[in-house]
Amino acid sequence: MTRFVNNVKTAVLLGGLMGLFLVVGSLYGQGGLLIGLVAGGLTNVIAWFFSDKIALASMRAQEVDASTPGVGGELYRMVDELRQRAGMPMPKVCICPQEAPNAFATGRSPSNAAVAVTEGALRLLNESELRGVIGHELAHIKNRDTLISCIAATVAGVLAFIAQWGWMLGGSRDREGGNPLVSILTVVIAAVGAAIIKAMISRSREYVADHDGAMIAGSPHGLISALQKLEIYSGRIPMQNPNPAQNNLFIVEPLCGSSMLQLFATHPATERRIIELRKLA
């Protein structure tokens, strides 16, 4: 059922993105409509096939394996153990050179997935806590949350670009005697799209991933402790991420400064997540 719902959401997101490009393009006449059609189609292809790669590249993720010395090899073996407990294919395992402690999962399906952990998280978390975090990310993969999350992040970035592009283009048209409502309407459309995405990425997915992740890890205690630490330190150390629209991918909301893209925040309160996890203890 979860897979079906996420597939429907993915189709709606991609269709909505195409429609948004066409609406914005139509504001600039037939030529703009054609550009919107091409740009919308191209963006859909990129979102479907490359959104996971974009997410990993933006975080400068470096893949590790069992032969990687030190913490990289240990992380790989931990993921391997837990994915076997969950009955899943082995995902790629990556480390991101970021001081901000966090983790995320990405990929179109369990057979094409990756788990990424920042260097800050590897230094901050003990083994039990890290197992809880990995279990949470594997649960997202197993529940097929990762595709909708990656596509939503890509769409969010596109919406922000459309808003900025429309505002700047509208401004230049104003100076030439154009209609000043064009730029305003573009920003409104992007903001509405942002709200729709925020609504579609249900916060309940985090509760489900917390529950299932605790089962994969064997106990909720490690994840509870990890969430407490991550919440504190993530609020102090900003994520060096060029696309804050990807915030929905992470286990806790990263600190990225003030931005229009904060519209895309989709995480429930960490305190509430911990309350729900303690019911499993």
Contacts in CASP RR format, 6 or more apart in sequence:
PFRMAT RR
TARGET T0000
AUTHOR 0000-0000-0000
METHOD contacts of the structure
MODEL  1
MTRFVNNVKTAVLLGGLMGLFLVVGSLYGQGGLLIGLVAGGLTNVIAWFF
SDKIALASMRAQEVDASTPGVGGELYRMVDELRQRAGMPMPKVCICPQEA
PNAFATGRSPSNAAVAVTEGALRLLNESELRGVIGHELAHIKNRDTLISC
IAATVAGVLAFIAQWGWMLGGSRDREGGNPLVSILTVVIAAVGAAIIKAM
ISRSREYVADHDGAMIAGSPHGLISALQKLEIYSGRIPMQNPNPAQNNLF
IVEPLCGSSMLQLFATHPATERRIIELRKLA
2 143 0 8 1.000
2 144 0 8 1.000
2 145 0 8 1.000
2 208 0 8 1.000
3 143 0 8 1.000
3 144 0 8 1.000
6 143 0 8 1.000
6 144 0 8 1.000
6 145 0 8 1.000
6 147 0 8 1.000
6 148 0 8 1.000
7 144 0 8 1.000
9 148 0 8 1.000
9 200 0 8 1.000
10 147 0 8 1.000
10 148 0 8 1.000
10 151 0 8 1.000
12 200 0 8 1.000
13 148 0 8 1.000
13 151 0 8 1.000
13 152 0 8 1.000
13 155 0 8 1.000
13 197 0 8 1.000
13 200 0 8 1.000
14 44 0 8 1.000
14 47 0 8 1.000
14 48 0 8 1.000
14 151 0 8 1.000
15 44 0 8 1.000
17 40 0 8 1.000
17 43 0 8 1.000
17 44 0 8 1.000
17 47 0 8 1.000
17 155 0 8 1.000
17 158 0 8 1.000
18 40 0 8 1.000
18 41 0 8 1.000
18 44 0 8 1.000
19 40 0 8 1.000
20 159 0 8 1.000
20 162 0 8 1.000
20 189 0 8 1.000
20 190 0 8 1.000
20 193 0 8 1.000
21 36 0 8 1.000
21 37 0 8 1.000
21 39 0 8 1.000
21 40 0 8 1.000
21 41 0 8 1.000
21 43 0 8 1.000
21 162 0 8 1.000
22 33 0 8 1.000
22 36 0 8 1.000
22 37 0 8 1.000
22 40 0 8 1.000
23 189 0 8 1.000
24 36 0 8 1.000
24 162 0 8 1.000
24 166 0 8 1.000
24 186 0 8 1.000
24 189 0 8 1.000
25 31 0 8 1.000
25 32 0 8 1.000
25 33 0 8 1.000
25 35 0 8 1.000
25 36 0 8 1.000
26 32 0 8 1.000
26 33 0 8 1.000
27 182 0 8 1.000
27 185 0 8 1.000
27 186 0 8 1.000
28 35 0 8 1.000
28 169 0 8 1.000
28 182 0 8 1.000
43 154 0 8 1.000
43 158 0 8 1.000
46 54 0 8 1.000
46 154 0 8 1.000
47 150 0 8 1.000
47 151 0 8 1.000
47 154 0 8 1.000
47 155 0 8 1.000
48 108 0 8 1.000
48 151 0 8 1.000
51 106 0 8 1.000
51 107 0 8 1.000
51 150 0 8 1.000
51 151 0 8 1.000
51 153 0 8 1.000
51 154 0 8 1.000
52 106 0 8 1.000
52 107 0 8 1.000
52 108 0 8 1.000
52 112 0 8 1.000
52 113 0 8 1.000
52 114 0 8 1.000
52 146 0 8 1.000
52 150 0 8 1.000
54 150 0 8 1.000
54 154 0 8 1.000
55 104 0 8 1.000
55 106 0 8 1.000
55 150 0 8 1.000
55 153 0 8 1.000
55 246 0 8 1.000
55 249 0 8 1.000
56 94 0 8 1.000
56 106 0 8 1.000
56 114 0 8 1.000
56 116 0 8 1.000
58 241 0 8 1.000
58 242 0 8 1.000
58 243 0 8 1.000
58 246 0 8 1.000
59 96 0 8 1.000
59 98 0 8 1.000
59 104 0 8 1.000
59 116 0 8 1.000
59 118 0 8 1.000
59 241 0 8 1.000
60 96 0 8 1.000
60 97 0 8 1.000
60 98 0 8 1.000
61 94 0 8 1.000
61 95 0 8 1.000
61 96 0 8 1.000
61 114 0 8 1.000
61 116 0 8 1.000
62 94 0 8 1.000
62 95 0 8 1.000
62 96 0 8 1.000
62 97 0 8 1.000
63 92 0 8 1.000
63 93 0 8 1.000
63 94 0 8 1.000
63 114 0 8 1.000
64 72 0 8 1.000
64 73 0 8 1.000
64 75 0 8 1.000
64 76 0 8 1.000
64 93 0 8 1.000
64 94 0 8 1.000
64 95 0 8 1.000
65 73 0 8 1.000
65 76 0 8 1.000
65 93 0 8 1.000
66 73 0 8 1.000
66 76 0 8 1.000
66 77 0 8 1.000
66 80 0 8 1.000
67 73 0 8 1.000
68 76 0 8 1.000
71 95 0 8 1.000
71 122 0 8 1.000
72 93 0 8 1.000
72 95 0 8 1.000
75 93 0 8 1.000
75 95 0 8 1.000
75 117 0 8 1.000
75 122 0 8 1.000
75 130 0 8 1.000
76 93 0 8 1.000
78 127 0 8 1.000
78 130 0 8 1.000
78 131 0 8 1.000
78 134 0 8 1.000
79 90 0 8 1.000
79 91 0 8 1.000
79 93 0 8 1.000
79 115 0 8 1.000
79 134 0 8 1.000
79 138 0 8 1.000
80 90 0 8 1.000
82 131 0 8 1.000
82 134 0 8 1.000
82 135 0 8 1.000
82 138 0 8 1.000
82 216 0 8 1.000
82 217 0 8 1.000
83 89 0 8 1.000
83 90 0 8 1.000
83 91 0 8 1.000
83 138 0 8 1.000
85 216 0 8 1.000
85 218 0 8 1.000
86 135 0 8 1.000
86 138 0 8 1.000
86 139 0 8 1.000
86 142 0 8 1.000
86 216 0 8 1.000
88 110 0 8 1.000
88 138 0 8 1.000
88 141 0 8 1.000
88 142 0 8 1.000
89 110 0 8 1.000
89 111 0 8 1.000
89 113 0 8 1.000
91 105 0 8 1.000
91 110 0 8 1.000
91 113 0 8 1.000
91 114 0 8 1.000
91 115 0 8 1.000
91 138 0 8 1.000
91 141 0 8 1.000
92 113 0 8 1.000
92 114 0 8 1.000
92 115 0 8 1.000
93 114 0 8 1.000
93 115 0 8 1.000
93 116 0 8 1.000
94 114 0 8 1.000
94 115 0 8 1.000
94 116 0 8 1.000
94 117 0 8 1.000
95 116 0 8 1.000
95 117 0 8 1.000
95 118 0 8 1.000
95 119 0 8 1.000
95 122 0 8 1.000
96 116 0 8 1.000
96 117 0 8 1.000
96 118 0 8 1.000
96 119 0 8 1.000
97 118 0 8 1.000
97 119 0 8 1.000
98 118 0 8 1.000
98 119 0 8 1.000
98 120 0 8 1.000
98 239 0 8 1.000
98 240 0 8 1.000
98 241 0 8 1.000
99 118 0 8 1.000
99 119 0 8 1.000
99 120 0 8 1.000
99 237 0 8 1.000
99 240 0 8 1.000
100 118 0 8 1.000
100 120 0 8 1.000
100 233 0 8 1.000
100 234 0 8 1.000
100 237 0 8 1.000
100 238 0 8 1.000
100 239 0 8 1.000
100 240 0 8 1.000
100 254 0 8 1.000
100 255 0 8 1.000
101 118 0 8 1.000
101 120 0 8 1.000
101 121 0 8 1.000
101 123 0 8 1.000
101 124 0 8 1.000
101 125 0 8 1.000
101 229 0 8 1.000
101 230 0 8 1.000
101 233 0 8 1.000
101 234 0 8 1.000
101 237 0 8 1.000
102 117 0 8 1.000
102 118 0 8 1.000
102 121 0 8 1.000
102 230 0 8 1.000
102 234 0 8 1.000
102 239 0 8 1.000
102 250 0 8 1.000
102 251 0 8 1.000
102 252 0 8 1.000
102 254 0 8 1.000
103 115 0 8 1.000
103 116 0 8 1.000
103 117 0 8 1.000
103 118 0 8 1.000
103 121 0 8 1.000
103 133 0 8 1.000
103 134 0 8 1.000
103 136 0 8 1.000
103 137 0 8 1.000
103 250 0 8 1.000
103 251 0 8 1.000
104 115 0 8 1.000
104 116 0 8 1.000
104 137 0 8 1.000
104 246 0 8 1.000
104 249 0 8 1.000
104 250 0 8 1.000
104 251 0 8 1.000
105 113 0 8 1.000
105 114 0 8 1.000
105 115 0 8 1.000
105 116 0 8 1.000
105 137 0 8 1.000
105 138 0 8 1.000
105 140 0 8 1.000
105 141 0 8 1.000
105 146 0 8 1.000
105 249 0 8 1.000
106 113 0 8 1.000
106 114 0 8 1.000
106 116 0 8 1.000
106 146 0 8 1.000
106 149 0 8 1.000
106 150 0 8 1.000
106 249 0 8 1.000
107 113 0 8 1.000
107 114 0 8 1.000
107 141 0 8 1.000
107 146 0 8 1.000
107 147 0 8 1.000
107 150 0 8 1.000
108 146 0 8 1.000
108 147 0 8 1.000
108 150 0 8 1.000
109 144 0 8 1.000
109 147 0 8 1.000
110 141 0 8 1.000
110 142 0 8 1.000
110 144 0 8 1.000
113 141 0 8 1.000
113 146 0 8 1.000
115 134 0 8 1.000
115 137 0 8 1.000
115 138 0 8 1.000
115 141 0 8 1.000
117 130 0 8 1.000
117 133 0 8 1.000
117 134 0 8 1.000
120 237 0 8 1.000
121 130 0 8 1.000
121 133 0 8 1.000
121 230 0 8 1.000
122 130 0 8 1.000
124 229 0 8 1.000
124 230 0 8 1.000
124 233 0 8 1.000
125 133 0 8 1.000
125 226 0 8 1.000
125 229 0 8 1.000
125 230 0 8 1.000
126 225 0 8 1.000
128 219 0 8 1.000
128 221 0 8 1.000
128 222 0 8 1.000
128 225 0 8 1.000
129 222 0 8 1.000
129 223 0 8 1.000
129 225 0 8 1.000
129 226 0 8 1.000
129 229 0 8 1.000
130 226 0 8 1.000
131 217 0 8 1.000
131 218 0 8 1.000
131 222 0 8 1.000
132 213 0 8 1.000
132 214 0 8 1.000
132 216 0 8 1.000
132 217 0 8 1.000
132 222 0 8 1.000
132 223 0 8 1.000
132 226 0 8 1.000
133 223 0 8 1.000
133 226 0 8 1.000
133 230 0 8 1.000
133 251 0 8 1.000
134 217 0 8 1.000
135 212 0 8 1.000
135 213 0 8 1.000
135 214 0 8 1.000
135 216 0 8 1.000
135 217 0 8 1.000
135 223 0 8 1.000
136 209 0 8 1.000
136 210 0 8 1.000
136 213 0 8 1.000
136 223 0 8 1.000
136 251 0 8 1.000
137 209 0 8 1.000
137 251 0 8 1.000
138 213 0 8 1.000
138 216 0 8 1.000
139 208 0 8 1.000
139 209 0 8 1.000
139 210 0 8 1.000
139 211 0 8 1.000
139 212 0 8 1.000
139 213 0 8 1.000
139 216 0 8 1.000
140 146 0 8 1.000
140 149 0 8 1.000
140 205 0 8 1.000
140 209 0 8 1.000
142 212 0 8 1.000
143 205 0 8 1.000
143 208 0 8 1.000
143 209 0 8 1.000
143 212 0 8 1.000
145 205 0 8 1.000
145 209 0 8 1.000
148 200 0 8 1.000
148 201 0 8 1.000
149 201 0 8 1.000
149 248 0 8 1.000
149 249 0 8 1.000
150 249 0 8 1.000
152 197 0 8 1.000
152 200 0 8 1.000
152 201 0 8 1.000
152 248 0 8 1.000
152 264 0 8 1.000
153 243 0 8 1.000
153 245 0 8 1.000
153 246 0 8 1.000
153 247 0 8 1.000
153 248 0 8 1.000
153 249 0 8 1.000
153 264 0 8 1.000
154 245 0 8 1.000
155 197 0 8 1.000
156 194 0 8 1.000
156 197 0 8 1.000
156 245 0 8 1.000
156 246 0 8 1.000
156 248 0 8 1.000
156 261 0 8 1.000
156 264 0 8 1.000
157 243 0 8 1.000
157 245 0 8 1.000
157 261 0 8 1.000
159 190 0 8 1.000
159 193 0 8 1.000
159 194 0 8 1.000
159 197 0 8 1.000
160 190 0 8 1.000
160 194 0 8 1.000
160 245 0 8 1.000
160 260 0 8 1.000
160 261 0 8 1.000
162 186 0 8 1.000
162 189 0 8 1.000
162 190 0 8 1.000
163 186 0 8 1.000
163 187 0 8 1.000
163 190 0 8 1.000
163 191 0 8 1.000
163 260 0 8 1.000
165 186 0 8 1.000
166 182 0 8 1.000
166 183 0 8 1.000
166 186 0 8 1.000
166 187 0 8 1.000
167 183 0 8 1.000
167 186 0 8 1.000
167 187 0 8 1.000
168 183 0 8 1.000
169 182 0 8 1.000
169 183 0 8 1.000
169 186 0 8 1.000
170 178 0 8 1.000
170 180 0 8 1.000
170 182 0 8 1.000
170 183 0 8 1.000
170 186 0 8 1.000
171 180 0 8 1.000
171 183 0 8 1.000
173 179 0 8 1.000
173 182 0 8 1.000
173 183 0 8 1.000
174 180 0 8 1.000
174 183 0 8 1.000
191 263 0 8 1.000
194 263 0 8 1.000
194 264 0 8 1.000
195 263 0 8 1.000
197 264 0 8 1.000
198 263 0 8 1.000
198 264 0 8 1.000
198 265 0 8 1.000
198 266 0 8 1.000
201 248 0 8 1.000
201 266 0 8 1.000
203 266 0 8 1.000
203 267 0 8 1.000
203 268 0 8 1.000
206 267 0 8 1.000
206 268 0 8 1.000
206 273 0 8 1.000
207 268 0 8 1.000
207 273 0 8 1.000
207 276 0 8 1.000
210 220 0 8 1.000
210 223 0 8 1.000
210 273 0 8 1.000
210 276 0 8 1.000
210 277 0 8 1.000
211 276 0 8 1.000
211 277 0 8 1.000
211 280 0 8 1.000
213 223 0 8 1.000
214 220 0 8 1.000
214 223 0 8 1.000
214 277 0 8 1.000
214 280 0 8 1.000
217 223 0 8 1.000
219 281 0 8 1.000
220 277 0 8 1.000
220 278 0 8 1.000
220 280 0 8 1.000
220 281 0 8 1.000
221 281 0 8 1.000
223 277 0 8 1.000
224 274 0 8 1.000
224 277 0 8 1.000
224 278 0 8 1.000
224 281 0 8 1.000
227 251 0 8 1.000
227 252 0 8 1.000
227 270 0 8 1.000
227 273 0 8 1.000
227 274 0 8 1.000
227 277 0 8 1.000
228 270 0 8 1.000
228 274 0 8 1.000
230 251 0 8 1.000
230 252 0 8 1.000
230 270 0 8 1.000
231 252 0 8 1.000
231 270 0 8 1.000
234 252 0 8 1.000
234 253 0 8 1.000
234 254 0 8 1.000
234 255 0 8 1.000
235 255 0 8 1.000
236 255 0 8 1.000
237 255 0 8 1.000
238 254 0 8 1.000
238 255 0 8 1.000
238 256 0 8 1.000
238 257 0 8 1.000
239 250 0 8 1.000
239 254 0 8 1.000
239 255 0 8 1.000
239 256 0 8 1.000
241 247 0 8 1.000
241 254 0 8 1.000
241 256 0 8 1.000
244 254 0 8 1.000
244 256 0 8 1.000
244 257 0 8 1.000
244 259 0 8 1.000
244 261 0 8 1.000
244 262 0 8 1.000
244 264 0 8 1.000
245 261 0 8 1.000
245 264 0 8 1.000
247 253 0 8 1.000
247 254 0 8 1.000
247 256 0 8 1.000
247 261 0 8 1.000
247 264 0 8 1.000
247 265 0 8 1.000
247 266 0 8 1.000
247 267 0 8 1.000
248 264 0 8 1.000
248 265 0 8 1.000
248 266 0 8 1.000
248 267 0 8 1.000
252 267 0 8 1.000
252 270 0 8 1.000
253 265 0 8 1.000
253 267 0 8 1.000
256 262 0 8 1.000
END
